[in-house]
């Protein structure tokens, strides 16, 4: 079965800097990978999806890369702001036959200090 | 985007009682909904896939007789925690896919239900 690792449990950076979060997976290469944001006591909110044939995806200050050779996705927030402080989760389908359901990594708690 | 609601947002119950949590898709029809559980400072763990008009599919290690799922309509799935015990205390979150939006595999999550079993 698929395993997902988000290397940093917590990341603390200065406002204005670029935050980079890492998601590594093992076993097979998924058809897509997603990133979600979760605030305390709330459900996750979808941010970006990147497919296996895409190397990079951008949305405003967010950028996601997908390296199927390294089995890794990087999630970047440029010009970070205190409002970006939250837990960020990567997620992907657990198997080829499970295209509709997703499993989550353990998350990285990002704190942006003013 | 599509909106998913959950009710109640918080519930406190005595050990041995059953608790029902509702998950509704407010502005779309969801043939498939998912139920997750999240313990403090941990990630979301998928419990089961709820399919409208058929039996739910449970993940390995999740007791189907303990966590009853009913997806009776295209906009409502319910999770009933039967004979709840303190170890069932957790944050329960549902999600749904909106096939009508043509957003491949994006899931919309409810706000979650905090269950505390005394």
Interface residues (C-beta under 8 A of the other chain):
Chain A: X32 X34 X36 X41 X42 X43 X44 X45 X46 X49 X89 X93 X99 X100 X101 X102 X103 X104 X105 X106 X107
Chain B: X1 X4 X6 X32 X34 X42 X43 X44 X45 X46 X49 X91 X93 X95 X97 X103 X104 X105 X106 X107 X108 X109 X110 X111 X112 X114
